[in-house]
Amino acid sequence: MSSPDVFDVYRNALFIALTIYTIVVMAITIWFGAKVLAGRDPRKRLLRLYLSYQLLTIRVRPLAGELARTGFWTLALLGLWWLHHQI
């Protein structure tokens, strides 16, 4: 039986570590944000109202170029990943 490729082990370990890190950081951020926005304080109610207004009235037109560029680079990355697995 051949030994595993060191690069594959490194790549998989890095992927798993970064995935776990991302999930933990997002969970902590969501928990902290919910804790900050909770309560009946008038200032917190105003902050919740302001944030909900900002989320509901987001304008996509000014962001269209950035969204297109992000989509292009995402497709390019997926294409490279697909080509990498074809080798």
DOKOL-634180 format. One line per 3 residues: number of its first residue (from 1); their letters; for each residue x, y, z of N, C-alpha, C. Coordinates in steps of 0.2 Angstrom, whole numbers. Layout:
# DOKOL-634180
NUM) a) X/Y/Z/X/Y/Z/X/Y/Z | ...
END
This chain:
# DOKOL-634180
1) mss) 4/-6/0/0/0/0/4/6/0 | 3/11/-4/7/17/-5/5/22/1 | 10/26/3/9/31/8/5/37/5
4) pdv) 1/40/9/-3/46/7/1/52/5 | -1/55/0/3/61/-2/2/67/3 | 8/69/5/9/74/10/4/80/8
7) fdv) 4/83/2/1/88/0/-7/87/1 | -9/81/-1/-16/80/0/-18/80/8 | -14/77/12/-15/78/19/-15/85/22
10) yrn) -10/89/19/-10/96/21/-16/100/19 | -18/99/13/-24/102/10/-30/100/13 | -31/94/15/-37/92/18/-38/94/25
13) alf) -32/94/29/-31/97/36/-33/104/36 | -30/108/31/-31/115/31/-38/117/29 | -41/113/25/-49/114/23/-53/113/29
16) ial) -52/107/33/-56/106/39/-55/111/44 | -48/113/45/-47/118/51/-50/125/49 | -50/127/43/-53/133/41/-61/133/41
19) tiy) -63/127/39/-71/126/39/-73/127/47 | -70/123/51/-72/124/58/-71/131/61 | -65/134/59/-64/141/61/-70/145/59
22) tiv) -72/145/53/-77/149/50/-83/148/53 | -85/142/54/-92/140/58/-92/143/65 | -86/142/68/-86/145/75/-86/152/76
25) vma) -82/156/71/-82/163/71/-89/166/69 | -93/163/64/-99/165/63/-104/164/68 | -104/158/71/-109/157/77/-108/162/83
28) iti) -101/163/84/-100/168/90/-102/175/88 | -101/177/81/-103/183/79/-111/184/79 | -115/179/77/-122/179/77/-124/179/84
31) wfg) -121/175/89/-123/175/96/-122/182/99 | -116/185/98/-115/192/101/-119/197/98 | -121/197/91/-125/202/88/-132/201/91
34) akv) -135/195/92/-141/194/95/-142/196/102 | -136/195/106/-136/198/113/-136/205/113 | -132/209/108/-132/216/108/-139/219/106
37) lag) -142/216/102/-149/218/99/-155/216/104 | -154/212/109/-159/210/113/-161/215/118 | -167/215/120/-169/220/126/-174/225/124
40) rdp) -177/228/129/-182/233/127/-180/240/128 | -173/241/128/-171/248/129/-173/252/122 | -175/258/123/-177/262/117/-171/263/112
43) rkr) -165/263/114/-159/264/109/-158/257/106 | -159/252/109/-158/245/105/-164/244/100 | -170/246/102/-176/246/98/-174/250/92
46) llr) -172/256/93/-170/260/87/-165/257/83 | -160/254/86/-154/251/82/-157/245/78 | -162/241/81/-165/235/77/-169/238/71
49) lyl) -173/243/72/-177/246/67/-172/249/61 | -167/252/63/-162/255/58/-159/249/54 | -157/244/58/-153/238/54/-158/235/50
52) syq) -165/234/52/-170/231/48/-171/235/42 | -171/242/42/-173/246/37/-167/246/32 | -161/245/34/-155/245/30/-155/238/26
55) llt) -157/233/29/-157/226/26/-163/226/21 | -168/229/22/-174/229/17/-173/234/11 | -169/239/12/-169/244/7/-162/244/3
58) irv) -159/238/3/-152/238/0/-153/239/-7 | -149/243/-10/-149/244/-17/-144/240/-21 | -146/236/-26/-141/231/-29/-138/235/-35
61) rpl) -141/240/-38/-138/244/-43/-131/246/-42 | -130/250/-36/-123/252/-35/-118/246/-34 | -120/240/-32/-116/235/-31/-115/230/-37
64) age) -119/232/-42/-119/227/-48/-112/225/-51 | -108/230/-51/-101/229/-54/-97/224/-49 | -98/225/-43/-94/221/-38/-97/214/-38
67) lar) -104/214/-38/-107/207/-38/-105/203/-44 | -104/207/-50/-102/203/-56/-95/201/-56 | -91/205/-53/-84/203/-52/-83/197/-47
70) tgf) -87/197/-42/-86/192/-37/-89/185/-40 | -94/186/-44/-97/180/-48/-92/177/-53 | -89/182/-56/-84/180/-61/-78/176/-58
73) wtl) -75/179/-53/-69/175/-49/-72/169/-46 | -78/169/-43/-80/162/-41/-81/157/-46 | -83/159/-52/-84/154/-57/-77/152/-60
76) all) -72/157/-60/-65/155/-62/-62/150/-56 | -63/151/-50/-61/147/-45/-64/140/-45 | -70/140/-47/-73/133/-48/-71/130/-54
79) glw) -69/133/-59/-67/130/-65/-60/127/-64 | -56/131/-60/-49/129/-58/-49/122/-54 | -54/123/-49/-55/117/-45/-57/111/-49
82) wlh) -62/112/-54/-64/106/-58/-58/104/-62 | -54/108/-65/-48/106/-69/-43/102/-65 | -42/104/-59/-38/101/-54/-40/94/-53
85) hqi) -46/93/-52/-49/86/-51/-49/82/-58 | -48/85/-63/-48/81/-70/-41/78/-71 | -36/81/-68/-29/78/-69/-28/72/-65
END
